[in-house]
Amino acid sequence: MLPTVKELDQMRQIDIRNVDKNTLIDLADITIDGNSSAKDRVLKYMEDVFNPYFIRIGDYAVKFTYAVSGETMEERMMAYVEALSQAERQESSGKDTESERI
């Protein structure tokens, strides 16, 4: 059974510091058929996690926020990973190694 709009709003307002991570579904336990329609994938995800704002990844509770941006979550995640990679490359190229200082 899917949550109501009122329940979703209540879930959204929960402070992550008040969430027992042991009550959350671990992301590793969720499987979604990439061949399903977007609607079916969302419904499956909602059925699996019930609260779309919180999930557990290993030992960590994670809170999601959603925005209407026109981008898919996959596109946003790819942009995030790309930004992290770029920052890491910049950080490593700015460091000199012991051999370069000698």
Backbone hydrogen bonds, N-H to C=O, Kabsch-Sander energy under -0.5 kcal/mol:
donor,donor_aa,acceptor,acceptor_aa,energy
8,L,4,T,-2.6
9,D,5,V,-2.2
10,Q,6,K,-2.1
11,M,7,E,-2.5
12,R,8,L,-2.4
13,Q,9,D,-1.3
14,I,11,M,-1.3
18,N,15,D,-2.4
19,V,16,I,-1.5
21,K,19,V,-0.9
23,T,20,D,-2.5
24,L,21,K,-1.3
27,L,56,R,-3.0
29,D,26,D,-2.1
30,I,27,L,-1.7
34,G,32,I,-0.7
36,S,33,D,-1.8
41,R,37,S,-2.4
42,V,38,A,-2.4
43,L,39,K,-2.5
44,K,40,D,-2.4
45,Y,41,R,-2.4
46,M,42,V,-2.8
47,E,43,L,-2.4
48,D,44,K,-2.2
49,V,45,Y,-2.7
50,F,46,M,-2.3
51,N,49,V,-3.4
54,F,51,N,-1.0
55,I,62,V,-2.0
56,R,25,I,-2.6
57,I,60,Y,-2.9
58,G,56,R,-0.5
60,Y,57,I,-1.7
62,V,55,I,-3.2
64,F,53,Y,-2.9
69,S,67,A,-1.1
76,R,72,T,-2.3
77,M,73,M,-2.9
78,M,74,E,-2.6
79,A,75,E,-2.2
80,Y,76,R,-2.2
81,V,77,M,-2.8
82,E,78,M,-2.5
83,A,79,A,-2.3
84,L,80,Y,-2.4
85,S,81,V,-2.5
86,Q,82,E,-2.5
87,A,83,A,-2.4
88,E,84,L,-2.4
89,R,85,S,-2.6
90,Q,86,Q,-2.5
91,E,87,A,-2.5
92,S,88,E,-2.7
93,S,89,R,-2.3
94,G,90,Q,-1.2
95,K,91,E,-0.6
101,R,97,T,-1.2
102,I,98,E,-0.7
